[in-house]
Amino acid sequence: MDAIVAVDSNWAIGQAGGMLFHLPKDLQYFKRMTLGKTLVMGRATLDSLPGGRPLPGRSSIVLTRDRGFCRQGAQAAHSLNELSDLIDSLPPEQVMLIGGGQLYHALIDCCHTAYVTRVEASAPAADTWFPRLDERPGWALEDRAPIQEDKGLRHQVYIYRNRIVRPLGEILEKL
Ligand SMILES: NC(=O)c1ccc[n+]([C@@H]2O[C@H](COP(=O)([O-])OP(=O)(O)OC[C@H]3O[C@@H](n4cnc5c(N)ncnc54)[C@H](OP(=O)(O)O)[C@@H]3O)[C@@H](O)[C@H]2O)c1
């Protein structure tokens, strides 16, 4: 599994259930990076998508403890155990963790690569964050894409690799 995210200069990712920035070029990048893959997301992130609907051209697995959860085009996983059963047979590079805060914090160390769009701005009212990969054991910056600009906001994709990928099963044992 890999992760993809957009963060501000303090690794913030969200505010009041929504995104911090609207960056059309980065959304195009997100689309290119996720099309045809299986997306893993928390229920709050699904709710934040247009119409609360899964994104077209991709499979969606949604983590929720709500046994009554039913959303067309989305498959529910009610625990990390159920998630493990659903993604175990898939090639790791075909599975993309897309958020949000709870899911990134629970699963980031199970990811091989994180595609982090770093936006040169800070969102003071943010209430959700991504793990700070610069300080996280096992993670190292491998590459940076050219700087882009959207509506006056400069942003750049940083590619981080995890040298100590933890199997999902190992995380489950610690819960
Ligand atoms: N900047 C970015 O790239 C980016 C990407 C994605 C999201 N975001 C932002 O992040 C925010 C949402 O993040 P969030 O942390 O509030 O929520 P989240 O991680 O998207 O979803 C949290 C929900 O996931 C379910 N869940 C979590 N752990 C679970 C487990 N072990 N087993 C079963 N279900 C589990 C629960 O759903 P139930 O309550 O239904 O049980 C929980 O309320 C929004 O502001 C969104 O816009 C930003």
The ligand as a MOL file (V3000), in Angstrom:
LIG
                    3D

  0  0  0     0  0            999 V3000
M  V30 BEGIN CTAB
M  V30 COUNTS 48 52 0 0 0
M  V30 BEGIN ATOM
M  V30 1 N -5.2350 16.8220 2.6540 0
M  V30 2 C -5.5170 15.6130 2.2530 0
M  V30 3 O -4.8550 15.0620 1.3790 0
M  V30 4 C -6.6760 14.8880 2.8740 0
M  V30 5 C -6.9750 13.5760 2.4840 0
M  V30 6 C -8.0540 12.9350 3.0950 0
M  V30 7 C -8.7900 13.5790 4.0610 0
M  V30 8 N -8.4560 14.8570 4.4150 0 CHG=1
M  V30 9 C -9.2010 15.5400 5.4680 0
M  V30 10 O -9.1130 14.7930 6.6730 0
M  V30 11 C -10.2910 15.0160 7.4510 0
M  V30 12 C -10.9300 13.6840 7.7820 0
M  V30 13 O -10.0280 12.9370 8.5930 0
M  V30 14 P -10.5110 12.2820 9.9930 0
M  V30 15 O -9.3070 11.8940 10.7490 0
M  V30 16 O -11.4880 13.2060 10.6530 0 CHG=-1
M  V30 17 O -11.3670 11.0290 9.5430 0
M  V30 18 P -11.0500 9.7400 8.6140 0
M  V30 19 O -9.7340 9.1430 8.9840 0
M  V30 20 O -11.3030 10.0700 7.1930 0
M  V30 21 O -12.2500 8.7770 9.0670 0
M  V30 22 C -12.4410 8.4870 10.4300 0
M  V30 23 C -13.5220 7.4130 10.5250 0
M  V30 24 O -13.0040 6.1760 10.0220 0
M  V30 25 C -13.5710 5.1010 10.7450 0
M  V30 26 N -12.5060 4.3620 11.4140 0
M  V30 27 C -11.2940 4.8310 11.8610 0
M  V30 28 N -10.5540 3.8290 12.3790 0
M  V30 29 C -11.3010 2.6950 12.2530 0
M  V30 30 C -11.0930 1.3340 12.6120 0
M  V30 31 N -9.9570 0.9080 13.2130 0
M  V30 32 N -12.0780 0.4530 12.3690 0
M  V30 33 C -13.2430 0.8390 11.7680 0
M  V30 34 N -13.4740 2.1260 11.3910 0
M  V30 35 C -12.5300 3.0330 11.6370 0
M  V30 36 C -14.5710 5.7190 11.7390 0
M  V30 37 O -15.7840 5.8160 11.0280 0
M  V30 38 P -17.2560 5.7650 11.7490 0
M  V30 39 O -17.3400 7.0380 12.5460 0
M  V30 40 O -18.2140 5.6970 10.6160 0
M  V30 41 O -17.2460 4.5280 12.6040 0
M  V30 42 C -13.9780 7.1080 11.9430 0
M  V30 43 O -14.9020 8.0700 12.4090 0
M  V30 44 C -11.1940 15.9020 6.6080 0
M  V30 45 O -11.0040 17.2540 6.9810 0
M  V30 46 C -10.6830 15.6630 5.1910 0
M  V30 47 O -10.9530 16.7360 4.3090 0
M  V30 48 C -7.4240 15.5160 3.8410 0
M  V30 END ATOM
M  V30 BEGIN BOND
M  V30 1 1 1 2
M  V30 2 2 2 3
M  V30 3 1 2 4
M  V30 4 1 4 5
M  V30 5 2 4 48
M  V30 6 2 5 6
M  V30 7 1 6 7
M  V30 8 2 7 8
M  V30 9 1 8 9
M  V30 10 1 8 48
M  V30 11 1 9 10
M  V30 12 1 9 46
M  V30 13 1 10 11
M  V30 14 1 11 12
M  V30 15 1 11 44
M  V30 16 1 12 13
M  V30 17 1 13 14
M  V30 18 2 14 15
M  V30 19 1 14 16
M  V30 20 1 14 17
M  V30 21 1 17 18
M  V30 22 2 18 19
M  V30 23 1 18 20
M  V30 24 1 18 21
M  V30 25 1 21 22
M  V30 26 1 22 23
M  V30 27 1 23 24
M  V30 28 1 23 42
M  V30 29 1 24 25
M  V30 30 1 25 26
M  V30 31 1 25 36
M  V30 32 1 26 27
M  V30 33 1 26 35
M  V30 34 2 27 28
M  V30 35 1 28 29
M  V30 36 1 29 30
M  V30 37 2 29 35
M  V30 38 1 30 31
M  V30 39 2 30 32
M  V30 40 1 32 33
M  V30 41 2 33 34
M  V30 42 1 34 35
M  V30 43 1 36 37
M  V30 44 1 36 42
M  V30 45 1 37 38
M  V30 46 2 38 39
M  V30 47 1 38 40
M  V30 48 1 38 41
M  V30 49 1 42 43
M  V30 50 1 44 45
M  V30 51 1 44 46
M  V30 52 1 46 47
M  V30 END BOND
M  V30 END CTAB
M  END
